[in-house]
Amino acid sequence: MTRSRRERAAALSSPACSRAAGGDFDEILENSDLIVEVMGGLEPAREYVLRALNAGCHVVTANKQLLAEHGEELWAAAREHGVRLRFEAAVAGVVPVIRVMQESLAGAYIERLHGIVNGTTNFILSEMARTGEPYAAALADAQRLGYAEADPTDDVTGKDAAAKMAILARLAFGTPVSLDQVVYEGIEQITSDDLAFARELGLGLKLLGTAERVDGGISVRVHPAFLYAGHPLASVSGPYNAVTIESPAITEITLSGPGAGGPQTASAVLGDVVSAMVPPAPTPEPTSALPIISDVESAFYLHLEVDDEPGVLAQVAQILGLQGVSIKSVVQEGMGEKARLVMVVHPVLESRFAAATKLIEGLDFIRAAPRAIRVLEEQFV
């Protein structure tokens, strides 16, 4: 399997990997007490990690896709054989969110997580907001500076962040969560216009992962979301990652730090190597299988390109109202064929908002498909 730039750098920086560079896997396993896996991909990484655990060998991995899709199998093997499976580098780079959740917050009832867990997309959105340049130019900047791979698909589509949120949700709620249960959207359709209008509305844009308890189940998702300045993640810019953890016992805490880069990944891997040598914080067996809730409430930013004629706002507001969607703020710009109507609506079930936008799209004065982005209402002071 092809390794990413960050994973190759972590491998080269790890003494455990360099010591075991020679020989086939059987030979390496026979002479090792701990294996570091930074191959990436699912196979043969899954086979090697499982064999190591079953042989009574501790494992450190940075492979978020492996854990998101086969974590339960691997954690069960680690418990059965009394060995440690450490994976801090799999989520949020050098930010110690895994260790904090497994150890410091082991007794806390976690209600919600919000995370900026992909440094590539955070850098791209930060550059778009700072310079006004389009998505393609910001992506090229990220690639030139080493924050984005030559093929950035997993990052910009949200798949990378979705794998990380599946892992965090498993730890937070004690229920199995696989990658295919995480709904995710990327940033490819974001325009510089969206960010310009957002500034007028007091908003900033992030690719946000959310895992939360909803009506006896859980919702785990990744999508672009606008934040008001009072949210602790609003000021996290560039290639940085951050995770906000909410619990009745602690209100909220935010952990942040560099999320993209070989040295950061290597530091997290080496920290896990040291941690594996002391009594573990094991990943416990699932306590319950909570249902996945797909239709949740959210506020939305709605961007409409319209003909400039009387009654446009009134008709849009009427359709929104019939679906139970309430408007919070509105910005109008331009005249004639270039008129735009941009608004933020109060939280509503996503299904109701989707029904309203489908009806709005059919109106004669709508010139392009409505563009919607979620807005996070939470603010902490």
TORRO-527018 format. One record per residue (C-alpha): chain; z, x, y. Coordinates in nm, 3 decimals. Layout:
// TORRO-527018
 kette      c3      c1      c2
     A       Z       X       Y
...
This chain:
// TORRO-527018
 kette      c3      c1      c2
     A   0.000   0.000   0.000
     A  -0.068   0.114   0.355
     A   0.242   0.204   0.552
     A   0.283   0.112   0.916
     A   0.329   0.387   1.174
     A   0.698   0.302   1.215
     A   0.763   0.303   0.841
     A   0.588   0.638   0.795
     A   0.801   0.787   1.071
     A   1.116   0.650   0.910
     A   1.015   0.797   0.575
     A   0.953   1.140   0.720
     A   1.287   1.134   0.901
     A   1.489   1.036   0.594
     A   1.644   1.322   0.396
     A   1.669   1.096   0.091
     A   1.293   1.045   0.096
     A   1.199   1.405   0.165
     A   1.429   1.531  -0.112
     A   1.263   1.299  -0.364
     A   0.906   1.358  -0.247
     A   0.795   1.517  -0.575
     A   0.746   1.360  -0.915
     A   0.672   1.007  -1.032
     A   0.909   0.718  -0.977
     A   1.075   0.747  -1.319
     A   1.167   1.107  -1.242
     A   1.290   1.021  -0.892
     A   1.502   0.732  -1.024
     A   1.658   0.938  -1.301
     A   1.782   1.200  -1.053
     A   1.890   0.972  -0.767
     A   2.205   0.786  -0.669
     A   2.028   0.615  -0.378
     A   1.663   0.523  -0.316
     A   1.508   0.470   0.029
     A   1.206   0.237   0.022
     A   0.978   0.240   0.327
     A   0.645   0.182   0.152
     A   0.587  -0.160   0.303
     A   0.406  -0.446   0.130
     A   0.523  -0.642  -0.172
     A   0.399  -0.439  -0.469
     A   0.481  -0.187  -0.601
     A   0.775  -0.194  -0.355
     A   0.935  -0.494  -0.528
     A   0.900  -0.334  -0.871
     A   1.051  -0.004  -0.756
     A   1.343  -0.163  -0.570
     A   1.424  -0.396  -0.858
     A   1.410  -0.112  -1.110
     A   1.638   0.099  -0.893
     A   1.896  -0.179  -0.859
     A   1.885  -0.259  -1.230
     A   1.941   0.110  -1.303
     A   2.260   0.108  -1.095
     A   2.109   0.287  -0.796
     A   2.184   0.196  -0.434
     A   1.879   0.101  -0.226
     A   1.803   0.118   0.147
     A   1.488  -0.062   0.261
     A   1.309  -0.135   0.588
     A   1.075  -0.385   0.420
     A   1.118  -0.726   0.590
     A   0.827  -0.889   0.404
     A   0.981  -0.790   0.070
     A   1.321  -0.935   0.161
     A   1.172  -1.250   0.315
     A   0.978  -1.329  -0.002
     A   1.190  -1.177  -0.283
     A   1.532  -1.128  -0.124
     A   1.722  -1.361  -0.356
     A   1.598  -1.178  -0.665
     A   1.690  -0.839  -0.519
     A   2.032  -0.945  -0.386
     A   2.115  -1.101  -0.723
     A   2.026  -0.774  -0.898
     A   2.245  -0.577  -0.655
     A   2.541  -0.811  -0.720
     A   2.491  -0.800  -1.096
     A   2.492  -0.421  -1.112
     A   2.753  -0.358  -0.843
     A   2.526  -0.159  -0.612
     A   2.441  -0.180  -0.245
     A   2.116  -0.308  -0.099
     A   2.112  -0.220   0.272
     A   1.837  -0.335   0.508
     A   1.941  -0.295   0.872
     A   1.602  -0.142   0.963
     A   1.419  -0.452   0.837
     A   1.522  -0.658   1.142
     A   1.528  -0.564   1.512
     A   1.491  -0.188   1.478
     A   1.804  -0.002   1.584
     A   1.990  -0.321   1.689
     A   2.277  -0.357   1.434
     A   2.249  -0.733   1.391
     A   2.261  -0.725   1.008
     A   2.585  -0.526   0.998
     A   2.747  -0.740   1.267
     A   2.664  -1.061   1.079
     A   2.773  -0.926   0.739
     A   3.092  -0.763   0.861
     A   3.217  -0.847   1.212
     A   3.114  -1.214   1.192
     A   3.168  -1.262   0.818
     A   3.427  -1.533   0.888
     A   3.241  -1.708   1.171
     A   3.060  -2.040   1.132
     A   2.725  -1.957   1.290
     A   2.542  -2.251   1.445
     A   2.237  -2.090   1.599
     A   2.044  -1.765   1.634
     A   1.778  -1.686   1.891
     A   1.592  -1.359   1.855
     A   1.331  -1.144   2.022
     A   1.264  -0.953   1.702
     A   0.918  -0.810   1.758
     A   0.889  -0.528   2.011
     A   0.508  -0.534   2.016
     A   0.477  -0.893   2.138
     A   0.766  -0.854   2.379
     A   0.591  -0.556   2.537
     A   0.262  -0.748   2.563
     A   0.421  -1.052   2.729
     A   0.625  -0.831   2.962
     A   0.309  -0.650   3.075
     A   0.121  -0.976   3.127
     A   0.404  -1.102   3.345
     A   0.443  -0.775   3.536
     A   0.078  -0.697   3.607
     A  -0.100  -1.032   3.576
     A  -0.343  -0.878   3.326
     A  -0.485  -1.091   3.042
     A  -0.365  -1.081   2.684
     A  -0.645  -0.853   2.558
     A  -0.573  -0.588   2.822
     A  -0.196  -0.596   2.756
     A  -0.260  -0.561   2.381
     A  -0.483  -0.259   2.448
     A  -0.201  -0.106   2.657
     A   0.043  -0.162   2.369
     A  -0.193   0.008   2.124
     A  -0.255   0.301   2.359
     A   0.119   0.357   2.403
     A   0.194   0.327   2.031
     A   0.378  -0.007   2.044
     A   0.105  -0.193   1.853
     A  -0.082  -0.105   1.535
     A  -0.460  -0.072   1.522
     A  -0.445  -0.405   1.334
     A  -0.171  -0.600   1.516
     A  -0.227  -0.926   1.327
     A   0.119  -0.966   1.173
     A   0.282  -0.897   1.510
     A   0.073  -1.115   1.742
     A   0.050  -1.412   1.503
     A   0.429  -1.426   1.467
     A   0.432  -1.347   1.093
     A   0.637  -1.029   1.136
     A   0.899  -1.213   1.341
     A   0.899  -1.502   1.090
     A   0.991  -1.266   0.805
     A   1.279  -1.127   1.008
     A   1.406  -1.474   1.101
     A   1.401  -1.575   0.733
     A   1.635  -1.283   0.660
     A   1.866  -1.365   0.953
     A   1.878  -1.734   0.858
     A   1.975  -1.642   0.500
     A   2.265  -1.435   0.629
     A   2.373  -1.686   0.892
     A   2.372  -2.000   0.679
     A   2.416  -1.875   0.321
     A   2.114  -2.071   0.199
     A   1.788  -1.937   0.051
     A   1.512  -1.915   0.314
     A   1.167  -1.785   0.225
     A   0.887  -1.681   0.456
     A   0.676  -1.986   0.369
     A   0.954  -2.212   0.502
     A   0.938  -2.057   0.850
     A   0.697  -2.227   1.090
     A   0.545  -1.968   1.320
     A   0.301  -1.942   1.610
     A   0.175  -1.632   1.788
     A   0.087  -1.526   2.140
     A  -0.293  -1.497   2.118
     A  -0.353  -1.811   2.326
     A  -0.115  -1.724   2.609
     A  -0.291  -1.680   2.945
     A  -0.191  -1.503   3.264
     A  -0.212  -1.846   3.433
     A   0.071  -1.970   3.209
     A   0.291  -1.684   3.325
     A   0.201  -1.737   3.691
     A   0.291  -2.106   3.679
     A   0.607  -2.020   3.488
     A   0.727  -1.802   3.774
     A   0.695  -2.100   4.009
     A   0.908  -2.302   3.770
     A   1.169  -2.026   3.733
     A   1.075  -1.942   3.374
     A   0.997  -1.630   3.171
     A   0.803  -1.620   2.844
     A   0.913  -1.465   2.512
     A   0.803  -1.484   2.150
     A   1.125  -1.633   2.022
     A   1.266  -1.676   1.674
     A   1.517  -1.956   1.625
     A   1.738  -2.040   1.327
     A   1.980  -2.330   1.373
     A   2.169  -2.604   1.197
     A   2.010  -2.948   1.252
     A   2.138  -3.278   1.109
     A   2.282  -3.133   0.789
     A   1.989  -2.898   0.736
     A   1.843  -2.595   0.908
     A   1.536  -2.523   1.116
     A   1.382  -2.174   1.120
     A   1.082  -2.113   1.345
     A   0.900  -1.860   1.564
     A   0.692  -1.950   1.867
     A   0.635  -1.862   2.232
     A   0.912  -2.013   2.444
     A   0.997  -2.019   2.813
     A   1.352  -1.923   2.913
     A   1.541  -1.988   3.233
     A   1.699  -1.684   3.399
     A   2.049  -1.783   3.283
     A   1.965  -1.724   2.916
     A   2.082  -1.383   2.788
     A   1.739  -1.309   2.635
     A   1.547  -1.379   2.956
     A   1.589  -1.025   3.092
     A   1.495  -0.846   2.767
     A   1.160  -0.682   2.843
     A   0.921  -0.419   2.712
     A   0.948  -0.305   2.347
     A   1.313  -0.412   2.325
     A   1.459  -0.651   2.070
     A   1.763  -0.876   2.110
     A   1.945  -1.140   1.908
     A   2.184  -1.404   2.042
     A   2.436  -1.542   1.792
     A   2.614  -1.869   1.870
     A   2.934  -1.986   1.700
     A   3.222  -2.214   1.807
     A   3.463  -1.925   1.751
     A   3.284  -1.680   1.980
     A   3.060  -1.897   2.203
     A   2.777  -1.642   2.199
     A   2.717  -1.271   2.168
     A   2.393  -1.083   2.235
     A   2.287  -0.756   2.072
     A   1.992  -0.569   2.219
     A   1.813  -0.236   2.195
     A   1.480  -0.069   2.114
     A   1.290  -0.257   1.847
     A   0.961  -0.069   1.819
     A   0.923   0.297   1.734
     A   0.959   0.546   1.450
     A   1.282   0.715   1.569
     A   1.453   0.376   1.606
     A   1.356   0.267   1.254
     A   1.458   0.606   1.116
     A   1.797   0.582   1.287
     A   1.862   0.242   1.129
     A   1.753   0.369   0.786
     A   1.982   0.671   0.808
     A   2.269   0.449   0.920
     A   2.217   0.241   0.606
     A   2.217   0.555   0.391
     A   2.560   0.646   0.527
     A   2.680   0.284   0.498
     A   2.573   0.266   0.134
     A   2.820   0.545   0.052
     A   3.123   0.338   0.158
     A   3.254   0.003   0.023
     A   2.976  -0.251   0.075
     A   2.930  -0.570   0.270
     A   2.742  -0.746  -0.011
     A   2.501  -1.031   0.044
     A   2.687  -1.317  -0.128
     A   2.537  -1.574  -0.357
     A   2.394  -1.878  -0.176
     A   2.667  -2.134  -0.108
     A   2.427  -2.425  -0.075
     A   2.061  -2.518  -0.050
     A   2.029  -2.679   0.291
     A   1.719  -2.888   0.364
     A   1.461  -2.746   0.605
     A   1.420  -2.969   0.913
     A   1.072  -2.954   1.065
     A   1.088  -3.211   1.347
     A   1.336  -3.085   1.606
     A   1.397  -3.146   1.976
     A   1.257  -2.913   2.239
     A   1.169  -2.910   2.605
     A   0.806  -2.825   2.676
     A   0.581  -2.669   2.938
     A   0.259  -2.873   2.959
     A  -0.056  -2.736   3.125
     A  -0.336  -2.983   3.202
     A  -0.677  -2.915   3.357
     A  -0.777  -3.237   3.530
     A  -1.025  -3.393   3.773
     A  -0.867  -3.433   4.114
     A  -0.866  -3.809   4.156
     A  -0.611  -4.081   4.240
     A  -0.369  -4.191   3.969
     A  -0.393  -3.884   3.743
     A  -0.023  -3.801   3.750
     A   0.072  -4.167   3.717
     A  -0.137  -4.212   3.402
     A  -0.005  -3.894   3.246
     A   0.353  -3.992   3.330
     A   0.299  -4.339   3.181
     A   0.176  -4.199   2.847
     A   0.463  -3.952   2.833
     A   0.711  -4.228   2.914
     A   0.580  -4.455   2.639
     A   0.657  -4.175   2.390
     A   1.004  -4.122   2.534
     A   0.908  -3.800   2.715
     A   1.076  -3.748   3.053
     A   0.934  -3.514   3.318
     A   1.172  -3.255   3.465
     A   0.949  -3.071   3.715
     A   0.582  -3.067   3.821
     A   0.347  -2.820   3.991
     A  -0.001  -2.925   4.111
     A  -0.269  -2.679   4.215
     A  -0.636  -2.690   4.320
     A  -0.882  -2.961   4.401
     A  -1.195  -3.106   4.245
     A  -1.301  -2.957   3.913
     A  -1.037  -2.683   3.930
     A  -0.732  -2.905   3.964
     A  -0.435  -2.826   3.740
     A  -0.126  -3.022   3.661
     A   0.164  -2.822   3.515
     A   0.500  -2.969   3.422
     A   0.818  -2.912   3.227
     A   0.953  -3.206   3.028
     A   1.307  -3.269   2.906
     A   1.394  -3.212   2.536
     A   1.225  -3.457   2.301
     A   1.135  -3.465   1.931
     A   0.831  -3.248   1.875
     A   0.653  -3.534   1.695
     A   0.685  -3.759   2.000
     A   0.558  -3.489   2.234
     A   0.264  -3.417   2.001
     A   0.174  -3.787   1.995
     A   0.182  -3.799   2.375
     A  -0.039  -3.492   2.420
     A  -0.292  -3.629   2.172
     A  -0.320  -3.948   2.379
     A  -0.341  -3.750   2.704
     A  -0.622  -3.536   2.563
     A  -0.835  -3.851   2.527
     A  -0.816  -3.946   2.896
     A  -1.146  -3.927   3.088
     A  -1.013  -3.694   3.358
     A  -0.882  -3.429   3.116
     A  -1.126  -3.134   3.118
     A  -0.974  -2.917   2.843
     A  -0.729  -2.949   2.557
     A  -0.368  -2.967   2.685
     A  -0.175  -2.643   2.643
     A   0.192  -2.667   2.550
     A   0.465  -2.405   2.515
     A   0.826  -2.472   2.423
     A   1.102  -2.422   2.679
     A   1.456  -2.319   2.587
     A   1.703  -2.514   2.800
     A   2.011  -2.311   2.712
     A   2.170  -2.100   2.983
     A   2.496  -1.904   2.974
     A   2.700  -1.807   3.277
